[in-house]
Amino acid sequence: MMISGVLIANRGEIALRIARTCKELGIRTVAVYSTEDRDSAVVSYADEAVRIGPASAKHSYLNIPAIVEAALRTGVRAVHPGYGFLSEDPDFARVCRDAGLTFVGPAAEVIARLGDKIAARALMAENAIPMLPGSRSPVDSVEDACEIADSIGFPLVVKAAAGGGGRGMGVVGDRADLAAVFSRTQSRAQELFGDARVFVERYLPEGRHVEVQVLVDGFGNALHLGERDCSTQRRHQKLIEETPAPGIPEQVRAGMQEAAVLGATAAGYRGAATFEFLLAPDGTFAFLEVNCRLQVEHPVTEMATGVDLVREQLLIADGQPLSLHQEDLAARGCSVECRINAEDPERGFVPTPGTLAEFDVPGGPFVRVDTHGYPGYRVPSSYDPLLAKLVVWGCSREDALRRMDRCLADFRISGPGVRTNSAFLREVIGHPAFRAGRYSTAVVDDVFRARENGAALASRPPADPITAERKGSVP
Amino acid sequence: MTHQSADEPVPAEESAQPRPAPDALALGGLLEEACRQAARFLTEASRAPRAIRIRVGEVSFDAEWADSDGPDAAASASPPPVNGAATQRGAPEAGSVAAPEAVVVSPSVGVYYEAPEPAADPFVREGDLVRAGAQVAIVEVMKLMVPVVAEREGRIAEVLKKNGDSVEYGEQLFVLEPGAGDD
């Protein structure tokens, strides 16, 4: 291994997860942290830790000069960006390269091209990868949008070229709303990304979100590690992910996997990539976007294939050829991940930062918990509320879901003001449509509505004196 | 739901079902009544609750009290070693050398320089008096020279870093003795 030290330009569970693999590979680790994260687990776990800024991410985890300076002064040769923050920022990849540091990810030019959704669509279309009907270039005016709408029909979606992950998009149900949604998405795109370019695409409300994990080395060897179904979302935030995607015909699965490998090769990709597809109820699939980084939900693929994706990323970045072969890769059984967030489902999922008095992680066979939490840890208010990723494996989907339900019940997290979505996740897992594997985002909406309509009432302790008295006077 | 035990918060939940929503006046009256009942519950409870929630329609009020020997004690805990990890690291916190208000800290991660140029005199030496806003050092971040300024007036009691040292964000550079401006 040429890479002797890695700076981890991230925080929370993913920073710790990357550091663990580095340790197994004998790579020295350098953590960076903000003042708010000084008690974070990775700070003590890493071989070195450098405080790079205050709580605000803009001045710490998004502060390119500070991170590169920390890498240079600690003498590491490589930087792993994790997910989020700077992981898909072509400028960061470029600055690292210019400073003589190996960026663990694709080249800056590839990130820039795939990050531009219009350019990415054009590239995939050139390679005959299935695409939803829509515009092939930026749509500048409402008139142009109307013209395209005539050919593709409604509903459709207006998306920002620089958007992704559900940010900067607007759904149009019928012609009457087109002008308003179009202008709103344009100005929102300008505001969010400093890039007002948008495009128009057919919208599939019943579509499922299925993504394929790909690895490509620097020698043109590419392979896939199966797919993940990430359809269980709440407001475009993934809640539960699983592999394999349930109930998909084999040829559809194979078609998506083939398209992802083809697309990654065509893009000149190097490293770990995720190709997102929309799967229609009729079994057709369409390219959505490429994520040029490790995904939050990568552990489900690791559990089913036995491949450590961070290890592969580091080996590829080190200039080594892939040692894996497609024919040797076989996903076994079923793996599911639940994202445990510090948030309150009963108050519109508001984040609930605070100190963890109790943090008791579930265990048992085929259970993996990726977390930076520990008893006494103060969940900061400055970052996203992801507290733990609970991942289980089972020899069948039913087996895995039973195990997940048990683990969610076993996971004890409490503290003043702290709430989690564990109980909500159990309800989703137990929902008949989810159990049957016929699901979309509608399942989450259904559970959410059921809760709002008084499900919370049923969970009240019956002996509560106020409740008992109150009952008589409720209108 | 997690298991209920004696150590669990005592949920004292007040809930009403305003569907269809009652008018604001009725809701106000309901809220008032709920608060009165909650207050009564608090005074009559055999032991102090750890948590209380009052909810009327869309409005909810949550309060939780930390255990005197429970979460508070845990709050000051440092992270346990993560499966065989090393000791606590990181920049020394303000307070380990002097009171936080009496130090000058680094505005960025980078390299500390005591003088404007290699051969020049340092900005300050021990014993020097500095005014609020005076430059006392430079921190270089990727070829960018970031000035370090004293936020308050005082005497440089101690220079903590050597020229060319690596520093972190918030790391202490000088100890400033306040109230020394009278001589």
Boltz contact constraints between the chains, C-beta under 6 A:
constraints:
  - contact:
      token1: [A, 35]
      token2: [B, 170]
      max_distance: 6.0
  - contact:
      token1: [A, 38]
      token2: [B, 90]
      max_distance: 6.0
  - contact:
      token1: [A, 39]
      token2: [B, 79]
      max_distance: 6.0
  - contact:
      token1: [A, 41]
      token2: [B, 79]
      max_distance: 6.0
  - contact:
      token1: [A, 41]
      token2: [B, 82]
      max_distance: 6.0
  - contact:
      token1: [A, 43]
      token2: [B, 90]
      max_distance: 6.0
  - contact:
      token1: [A, 44]
      token2: [B, 79]
      max_distance: 6.0
  - contact:
      token1: [A, 44]
      token2: [B, 85]
      max_distance: 6.0
  - contact:
      token1: [A, 44]
      token2: [B, 88]
      max_distance: 6.0
  - contact:
      token1: [A, 45]
      token2: [B, 82]
      max_distance: 6.0
  - contact:
      token1: [A, 45]
      token2: [B, 85]
      max_distance: 6.0
  - contact:
      token1: [A, 49]
      token2: [B, 89]
      max_distance: 6.0
  - contact:
      token1: [A, 49]
      token2: [B, 90]
      max_distance: 6.0
  - contact:
      token1: [A, 50]
      token2: [B, 109]
      max_distance: 6.0
  - contact:
      token1: [A, 50]
      token2: [B, 168]
      max_distance: 6.0
  - contact:
      token1: [A, 51]
      token2: [B, 91]
      max_distance: 6.0
  - contact:
      token1: [A, 51]
      token2: [B, 168]
      max_distance: 6.0
  - contact:
      token1: [A, 51]
      token2: [B, 169]
      max_distance: 6.0
  - contact:
      token1: [A, 51]
      token2: [B, 170]
      max_distance: 6.0
  - contact:
      token1: [A, 52]
      token2: [B, 109]
      max_distance: 6.0
  - contact:
      token1: [A, 52]
      token2: [B, 169]
      max_distance: 6.0
  - contact:
      token1: [A, 53]
      token2: [B, 169]
      max_distance: 6.0
  - contact:
      token1: [A, 65]
      token2: [B, 141]
      max_distance: 6.0
  - contact:
      token1: [A, 65]
      token2: [B, 142]
      max_distance: 6.0
  - contact:
      token1: [A, 66]
      token2: [B, 108]
      max_distance: 6.0
  - contact:
      token1: [A, 66]
      token2: [B, 109]
      max_distance: 6.0
  - contact:
      token1: [A, 68]
      token2: [B, 142]
      max_distance: 6.0
  - contact:
      token1: [A, 69]
      token2: [B, 109]
      max_distance: 6.0
  - contact:
      token1: [A, 69]
      token2: [B, 110]
      max_distance: 6.0
  - contact:
      token1: [A, 69]
      token2: [B, 141]
      max_distance: 6.0
  - contact:
      token1: [A, 69]
      token2: [B, 142]
      max_distance: 6.0
  - contact:
      token1: [A, 70]
      token2: [B, 109]
      max_distance: 6.0
  - contact:
      token1: [A, 73]
      token2: [B, 166]
      max_distance: 6.0
  - contact:
      token1: [A, 355]
      token2: [B, 71]
      max_distance: 6.0
  - contact:
      token1: [A, 355]
      token2: [B, 75]
      max_distance: 6.0
  - contact:
      token1: [A, 357]
      token2: [B, 70]
      max_distance: 6.0
  - contact:
      token1: [A, 357]
      token2: [B, 71]
      max_distance: 6.0
  - contact:
      token1: [A, 357]
      token2: [B, 74]
      max_distance: 6.0
  - contact:
      token1: [A, 374]
      token2: [B, 79]
      max_distance: 6.0
  - contact:
      token1: [A, 374]
      token2: [B, 80]
      max_distance: 6.0
  - contact:
      token1: [A, 375]
      token2: [B, 74]
      max_distance: 6.0
  - contact:
      token1: [A, 376]
      token2: [B, 74]
      max_distance: 6.0
  - contact:
      token1: [A, 376]
      token2: [B, 77]
      max_distance: 6.0
  - contact:
      token1: [A, 412]
      token2: [B, 2]
      max_distance: 6.0
  - contact:
      token1: [A, 415]
      token2: [B, 71]
      max_distance: 6.0
  - contact:
      token1: [A, 416]
      token2: [B, 64]
      max_distance: 6.0
  - contact:
      token1: [A, 416]
      token2: [B, 66]
      max_distance: 6.0
  - contact:
      token1: [A, 416]
      token2: [B, 71]
      max_distance: 6.0
  - contact:
      token1: [A, 417]
      token2: [B, 64]
      max_distance: 6.0
  - contact:
      token1: [A, 459]
      token2: [B, 1]
      max_distance: 6.0
  - contact:
      token1: [A, 460]
      token2: [B, 13]
      max_distance: 6.0
  - contact:
      token1: [A, 466]
      token2: [B, 12]
      max_distance: 6.0
  - contact:
      token1: [A, 466]
      token2: [B, 14]
      max_distance: 6.0
  - contact:
      token1: [A, 466]
      token2: [B, 37]
      max_distance: 6.0
  - contact:
      token1: [A, 466]
      token2: [B, 41]
      max_distance: 6.0
  - contact:
      token1: [A, 474]
      token2: [B, 16]
      max_distance: 6.0
